[in-house]
Amino acid sequence: MYRVIFLPAAQQEAREAQDWYEREAAGLGGCFRAELDRAVARVAANPLQFPALLGDHAGPARARARL
């Protein structure tokens, strides 16, 4: 299994999204986090299923995948 690394900005964005969902409805933030964790586990287990987006989309030394 591969390791998925979140840059600090992505970590912050995920926390903010989780907080936003939790403010919308109690427990929804936890549901969001569980779905995010499942998606990350899928990427780690099957990285070739998620082609990298390079260049302008991710900056010169970064790669991203569309989930």
LOMI-323444 format. One record per atom (N, C-alpha, C): residue in three letters; atom name; x, z, y. Coordinates in Angstrom, 3 decimals. Layout:
+--------+-------+----------+----------+----------+
! drenke ! marmi !       c1 !       c3 !       c2 !
+--------+-------+----------+----------+----------+
!    ALA !    CA !        X !        Z !        Y !
...
+--------+-------+----------+----------+----------+
This chain:
+--------+-------+----------+----------+----------+
! drenke ! marmi !       c1 !       c3 !       c2 !
+--------+-------+----------+----------+----------+
!    MET !     N !    0.848 !    0.000 !   -1.175 !
!    MET !    CA !    0.000 !    0.000 !    0.000 !
!    MET !     C !    0.897 !    0.000 !    1.243 !
!    TYR !     N !    0.502 !   -0.738 !    2.247 !
!    TYR !    CA !    1.242 !   -0.824 !    3.496 !
!    TYR !     C !    0.852 !    0.316 !    4.424 !
!    ARG !     N !    1.670 !    0.519 !    5.427 !
!    ARG !    CA !    1.414 !    1.541 !    6.434 !
!    ARG !     C !    0.878 !    0.864 !    7.692 !
!    VAL !     N !   -0.214 !    1.362 !    8.216 !
!    VAL !    CA !   -0.798 !    0.844 !    9.455 !
!    VAL !     C !   -0.386 !    1.777 !   10.584 !
!    ILE !     N !    0.165 !    1.192 !   11.640 !
!    ILE !    CA !    0.641 !    1.982 !   12.777 !
!    ILE !     C !   -0.207 !    1.647 !   14.005 !
!    PHE !     N !   -0.723 !    2.673 !   14.639 !
!    PHE !    CA !   -1.468 !    2.513 !   15.887 !
!    PHE !     C !   -0.541 !    2.845 !   17.046 !
!    LEU !     N !   -0.451 !    1.962 !   18.004 !
!    LEU !    CA !    0.295 !    2.246 !   19.224 !
!    LEU !     C !   -0.446 !    3.338 !   20.001 !
!    PRO !     N !    0.249 !    4.060 !   20.868 !
!    PRO !    CA !   -0.403 !    5.134 !   21.623 !
!    PRO !     C !   -1.664 !    4.674 !   22.364 !
!    ALA !     N !   -1.630 !    3.498 !   22.944 !
!    ALA !    CA !   -2.816 !    3.006 !   23.661 !
!    ALA !     C !   -3.996 !    2.800 !   22.706 !
!    ALA !     N !   -3.725 !    2.324 !   21.507 !
!    ALA !    CA !   -4.795 !    2.129 !   20.518 !
!    ALA !     C !   -5.318 !    3.473 !   20.030 !
!    GLN !     N !   -4.430 !    4.446 !   19.862 !
!    GLN !    CA !   -4.866 !    5.788 !   19.474 !
!    GLN !     C !   -5.795 !    6.368 !   20.533 !
!    GLN !     N !   -5.418 !    6.217 !   21.791 !
!    GLN !    CA !   -6.234 !    6.727 !   22.895 !
!    GLN !     C !   -7.591 !    6.023 !   22.938 !
!    GLU !     N !   -7.579 !    4.713 !   22.746 !
!    GLU !    CA !   -8.832 !    3.960 !   22.766 !
!    GLU !     C !   -9.755 !    4.411 !   21.638 !
!    ALA !     N !   -9.198 !    4.662 !   20.467 !
!    ALA !    CA !  -10.013 !    5.129 !   19.341 !
!    ALA !     C !  -10.598 !    6.504 !   19.631 !
!    ARG !     N !   -9.791 !    7.404 !   20.215 !
!    ARG !    CA !  -10.311 !    8.736 !   20.571 !
!    ARG !     C !  -11.428 !    8.632 !   21.596 !
!    GLU !     N !  -11.229 !    7.781 !   22.602 !
!    GLU !    CA !  -12.250 !    7.614 !   23.633 !
!    GLU !     C !  -13.532 !    7.034 !   23.051 !
!    ALA !     N !  -13.397 !    6.077 !   22.147 !
!    ALA !    CA !  -14.584 !    5.492 !   21.512 !
!    ALA !     C !  -15.299 !    6.540 !   20.670 !
!    GLN !     N !  -14.550 !    7.326 !   19.928 !
!    GLN !    CA !  -15.166 !    8.376 !   19.111 !
!    GLN !     C !  -15.904 !    9.376 !   20.004 !
!    ASP !     N !  -15.284 !    9.765 !   21.092 !
!    ASP !    CA !  -15.923 !   10.697 !   22.030 !
!    ASP !     C !  -17.190 !   10.097 !   22.619 !
!    TRP !     N !  -17.133 !    8.818 !   22.980 !
!    TRP !    CA !  -18.309 !    8.155 !   23.555 !
!    TRP !     C !  -19.467 !    8.156 !   22.560 !
!    TYR !     N !  -19.193 !    7.774 !   21.310 !
!    TYR !    CA !  -20.238 !    7.763 !   20.290 !
!    TYR !     C !  -20.802 !    9.160 !   20.076 !
!    GLU !     N !  -19.950 !   10.164 !   20.108 !
!    GLU !    CA !  -20.414 !   11.538 !   19.910 !
!    GLU !     C !  -21.320 !   11.981 !   21.054 !
!    ARG !     N !  -21.023 !   11.528 !   22.265 !
!    ARG !    CA !  -21.904 !   11.850 !   23.406 !
!    ARG !     C !  -23.249 !   11.153 !   23.281 !
!    GLU !     N !  -23.259 !    9.981 !   22.664 !
!    GLU !    CA !  -24.515 !    9.249 !   22.493 !
!    GLU !     C !  -25.438 !    9.955 !   21.503 !
!    ALA !     N !  -24.866 !   10.486 !   20.422 !
!    ALA !    CA !  -25.674 !   11.190 !   19.412 !
!    ALA !     C !  -24.749 !   12.076 !   18.586 !
!    ALA !     N !  -25.175 !   13.304 !   18.379 !
!    ALA !    CA !  -24.373 !   14.248 !   17.604 !
!    ALA !     C !  -24.098 !   13.682 !   16.211 !
!    GLY !     N !  -22.842 !   13.713 !   15.817 !
!    GLY !    CA !  -22.440 !   13.217 !   14.503 !
!    GLY !     C !  -22.036 !   11.756 !   14.486 !
!    LEU !     N !  -22.429 !   11.006 !   15.511 !
!    LEU !    CA !  -22.122 !    9.575 !   15.541 !
!    LEU !     C !  -20.626 !    9.327 !   15.717 !
!    GLY !     N !  -19.945 !   10.203 !   16.445 !
!    GLY !    CA !  -18.502 !   10.062 !   16.603 !
!    GLY !     C !  -17.782 !   10.187 !   15.270 !
!    GLY !     N !  -18.241 !   11.108 !   14.435 !
!    GLY !    CA !  -17.661 !   11.259 !   13.102 !
!    GLY !     C !  -17.909 !   10.042 !   12.236 !
!    CYS !     N !  -19.097 !    9.464 !   12.362 !
!    CYS !    CA !  -19.418 !    8.234 !   11.614 !
!    CYS !     C !  -18.504 !    7.095 !   12.060 !
!    PHE !     N !  -18.304 !    6.980 !   13.377 !
!    PHE !    CA !  -17.403 !    5.948 !   13.895 !
!    PHE !     C !  -16.004 !    6.130 !   13.314 !
!    ARG !     N !  -15.507 !    7.375 !   13.334 !
!    ARG !    CA !  -14.157 !    7.636 !   12.834 !
!    ARG !     C !  -14.045 !    7.318 !   11.348 !
!    ALA !     N !  -15.084 !    7.648 !   10.579 !
!    ALA !    CA !  -15.065 !    7.350 !    9.143 !
!    ALA !     C !  -15.001 !    5.842 !    8.907 !
!    GLU !     N !  -15.756 !    5.067 !    9.685 !
!    GLU !    CA !  -15.726 !    3.604 !    9.553 !
!    GLU !     C !  -14.359 !    3.055 !    9.950 !
!    LEU !     N !  -13.783 !    3.605 !   11.022 !
!    LEU !    CA !  -12.450 !    3.175 !   11.441 !
!    LEU !     C !  -11.438 !    3.467 !   10.343 !
!    ASP !     N !  -11.512 !    4.652 !    9.766 !
!    ASP !    CA !  -10.590 !    5.019 !    8.680 !
!    ASP !     C !  -10.743 !    4.080 !    7.486 !
!    ARG !     N !  -11.985 !    3.709 !    7.158 !
!    ARG !    CA !  -12.212 !    2.767 !    6.040 !
!    ARG !     C !  -11.614 !    1.392 !    6.356 !
!    ALA !     N !  -11.784 !    0.938 !    7.589 !
!    ALA !    CA !  -11.233 !   -0.366 !    7.974 !
!    ALA !     C !   -9.709 !   -0.345 !    7.911 !
!    VAL !     N !   -9.100 !    0.734 !    8.369 !
!    VAL !    CA !   -7.637 !    0.846 !    8.330 !
!    VAL !     C !   -7.158 !    0.883 !    6.882 !
!    ALA !     N !   -7.870 !    1.581 !    6.023 !
!    ALA !    CA !   -7.498 !    1.627 !    4.604 !
!    ALA !     C !   -7.578 !    0.235 !    3.980 !
!    ARG !     N !   -8.582 !   -0.562 !    4.373 !
!    ARG !    CA !   -8.696 !   -1.935 !    3.870 !
!    ARG !     C !   -7.509 !   -2.773 !    4.318 !
!    VAL !     N !   -7.106 !   -2.623 !    5.562 !
!    VAL !    CA !   -5.953 !   -3.369 !    6.070 !
!    VAL !     C !   -4.695 !   -2.954 !    5.317 !
!    ALA !     N !   -4.516 !   -1.655 !    5.110 !
!    ALA !    CA !   -3.326 !   -1.165 !    4.408 !
!    ALA !     C !   -3.279 !   -1.663 !    2.972 !
!    ALA !     N !   -4.436 !   -1.735 !    2.319 !
!    ALA !    CA !   -4.481 !   -2.153 !    0.920 !
!    ALA !     C !   -4.404 !   -3.668 !    0.757 !
!    ASN !     N !   -4.905 !   -4.415 !    1.743 !
!    ASN !    CA !   -4.987 !   -5.884 !    1.635 !
!    ASN !     C !   -4.563 !   -6.543 !    2.943 !
!    PRO !     N !   -3.316 !   -6.394 !    3.359 !
!    PRO !    CA !   -2.918 !   -6.903 !    4.677 !
!    PRO !     C !   -3.054 !   -8.412 !    4.828 !
!    LEU !     N !   -2.936 !   -9.162 !    3.754 !
!    LEU !    CA !   -3.034 !  -10.621 !    3.873 !
!    LEU !     C !   -4.463 !  -11.083 !    4.126 !
!    GLN !     N !   -5.423 !  -10.205 !    3.937 !
!    GLN !    CA !   -6.820 !  -10.523 !    4.211 !
!    GLN !     C !   -7.085 !  -10.561 !    5.722 !
!    PHE !     N !   -6.173 !   -9.995 !    6.510 !
!    PHE !    CA !   -6.347 !   -9.886 !    7.956 !
!    PHE !     C !   -5.177 !  -10.568 !    8.647 !
!    PRO !     N !   -5.284 !  -11.872 !    8.911 !
!    PRO !    CA !   -4.162 !  -12.602 !    9.515 !
!    PRO !     C !   -3.777 !  -12.014 !   10.874 !
!    ALA !     N !   -2.505 !  -11.985 !   11.127 !
!    ALA !    CA !   -1.986 !  -11.460 !   12.397 !
!    ALA !     C !   -2.274 !  -12.429 !   13.523 !
!    LEU !     N !   -2.560 !  -11.877 !   14.683 !
!    LEU !    CA !   -2.684 !  -12.654 !   15.912 !
!    LEU !     C !   -1.406 !  -12.413 !   16.695 !
!    LEU !     N !   -0.657 !  -13.463 !   16.960 !
!    LEU !    CA !    0.637 !  -13.322 !   17.620 !
!    LEU !     C !    0.625 !  -13.961 !   18.992 !
!    GLY !     N !    1.674 !  -13.733 !   19.735 !
!    GLY !    CA !    1.850 !  -14.400 !   21.022 !
!    GLY !     C !    1.025 !  -13.789 !   22.128 !
!    ASP !     N !    0.285 !  -14.622 !   22.846 !
!    ASP !    CA !   -0.450 !  -14.177 !   24.028 !
!    ASP !     C !   -1.427 !  -13.055 !   23.720 !
!    HIS !     N !   -1.962 !  -13.040 !   22.508 !
!    HIS !    CA !   -2.950 !  -12.018 !   22.154 !
!    HIS !     C !   -2.334 !  -10.636 !   22.049 !
!    ALA !     N !   -1.083 !  -10.561 !   21.651 !
!    ALA !    CA !   -0.521 !   -9.259 !   21.317 !
!    ALA !     C !    0.766 !   -8.934 !   22.065 !
!    GLY !     N !    1.241 !   -9.811 !   22.890 !
!    GLY !    CA !    2.502 !   -9.555 !   23.577 !
!    GLY !     C !    3.670 !  -10.080 !   22.748 !
!    PRO !     N !    4.855 !  -10.042 !   23.295 !
!    PRO !    CA !    6.002 !  -10.685 !   22.656 !
!    PRO !     C !    6.450 !  -10.045 !   21.344 !
!    ALA !     N !    6.319 !   -8.741 !   21.182 !
!    ALA !    CA !    6.864 !   -8.103 !   19.976 !
!    ALA !     C !    5.782 !   -7.351 !   19.198 !
!    ARG !     N !    4.541 !   -7.746 !   19.347 !
!    ARG !    CA !    3.452 !   -7.048 !   18.702 !
!    ARG !     C !    2.628 !   -8.018 !   17.856 !
!    ALA !     N !    2.023 !   -7.496 !   16.854 !
!    ALA !    CA !    1.076 !   -8.283 !   16.051 !
!    ALA !     C !   -0.200 !   -7.465 !   15.919 !
!    ARG !     N !   -1.326 !   -8.158 !   15.949 !
!    ARG !    CA !   -2.616 !   -7.494 !   15.812 !
!    ARG !     C !   -3.414 !   -8.239 !   14.762 !
!    ALA !     N !   -4.392 !   -7.578 !   14.211 !
!    ALA !    CA !   -5.301 !   -8.220 !   13.269 !
!    ALA !     C !   -6.722 !   -8.011 !   13.757 !
!    ARG !     N !   -7.523 !   -9.023 !   13.573 !
!    ARG !    CA !   -8.937 !   -8.922 !   13.934 !
!    ARG !     C !   -9.667 !   -8.322 !   12.741 !
!    LEU !     N !  -10.357 !   -7.205 !   12.954 !
!    LEU !    CA !  -11.078 !   -6.538 !   11.860 !
!    LEU !     C !  -12.467 !   -7.056 !   11.787 !
+--------+-------+----------+----------+----------+
